[in-house]
């Protein structure tokens, strides 16, 4: 009985740590990636004035610090970490949030285009594993567009959910900074999606980069 209590305690601690790691990733990864991108582009892309570049870095930094303070406050107040209660975020709500954030990110940097979300009611499900993967996919898609796409050509992202799968299709013009065949982030993401039984394909044709992600709902 003593051993069972100890095992249960360790499992609860591991679960809390996983929630904390997931929330830290969701809250900070995009801001930190954008800060890194802005500092790298400063040396090669002179079309953006230094004042605007550093204003963006300052905004991203303030957002990251605000998110981090919120996490620390919750840990102090609760003595434990809980992400949106005891159940993971609704997958439809998560995709809607990621789509809005991705569109805002690209529009703020001079892109035109939109994300369209089509969801069947019976796909209104909860899954922490699926939610984490979808957040990572959306982050990679929008960040790659920001770094490598052509701003003069509108982008398009369509996300559809059914009772059996999630499908994300995206297209954007190929910019001067585009990586032939996709970067290491896309290759790592493809391996992860495949390991979960999904498919990830992408190619370039007629000056446009196209990609499709399909993940079964199990």
Steps between C-alpha positions, in 0.01 A plus 500: 500500500787735586661429163170561319463839671854596401442397138174695485674807642776478239244461220314812616828694507588380150156603374540846654845532344361404158225762525757761604735408213213515249383839626854641498538381141167648392565830677866563419614304194349729237622822662854363542505370142388840371766681703765269354365551150498880527860511622611270216314699234653824627829408333358391162173687448542879500150571369367531857629805695697426816245685711218275375712188540586576864142606574389152396770339715388712795134401447587129478716526812226674699246237392733217603569660839129557561423135423783385724380721787151356460633146531708588807200671664282193443765272648529721810125531547405136439812316613446287190453554131171453322447591138144619441364275773543124502431431132698612193382783280228421251670417166268728301565792736875433486502506118289815493747668738805382302344615171423847637850534644659382173296739287581791730871415493511497119277805454717698743797425273338609174344175378150466359296185521280308740442179692167323456384253766226247422398275788239229535319512835589143585870590477459723806742288702771528765846345474818636659723298266316610185478859625875520557572360153254739330651800681845394383379451140330841486801670656733343242274585203448867587859557610633346177271725298628800690863406436483364146180608321452781249295784651367615160310175452208419736533191715216262577450249780197272527433282804226238499393266778273202464416212731796306359782743427652846502626636167707818457580632151712806439643690204723804468726670249866401505721781627869567453583347839317174426673173596498241222333182619405648835716573803591279795184610682277361225697176483474448876130580490445254216666225702282578804178506296587171332572337836145588608347338192457819300621624162696815414579593140631823350637615166573807288329565166431807289674726748283382788574285804221254585464270798246257642485351849252224581470353851257224597283549808540194718 
